[in-house]
Amino acid sequence: MTREDESKSGDKRLSDDIHVLEAEVAQLNVELEKTKLAVRQLRDEEDPARGVYRHEEIFQAQQDKLRLDVEIQFRTNKINRIKLGIEDMEPSEGVKNGFLF
């Protein structure tokens, strides 16, 4: 069963099931640790004296790390909203009508 099938809200990005979200967070944390290790290894491999640079690979790994951080935060926030009973955040009537207040 895919994440889209498990989502009750029809939102294809995130499930509404806390257990699914927690499992995804755990998997993403494993990927995050692997990515952090890869960044460290790439930095250790660099040797400017011999002309060995890994800046492109380090940059890509850091981008992956940031992406994983955001994915984890999205899921953690969704879990917290579900636990607090907060429905999808709808804008207030004033904002819908073009007013900020």
RAFENJO-V201779 format. One record per pair of residues at least 24 apart in sequence whose C-alpha atoms are under 7 Angstrom apart, sorted by the first residue. I is the first residue (numbers start at 1). J is the second residue. If there is no record, write none. Layout:
BEGIN
i-><I | I>
j-><J | J>
END
This chain:
BEGIN
i-><18 | 21 | 21 | 25 | 25 | 28 | 28 | 32 | 32 | 35 | 35 | 36>
j-><79 | 75 | 79 | 72 | 75 | 68 | 72 | 65 | 68 | 61 | 65 | 65>
END
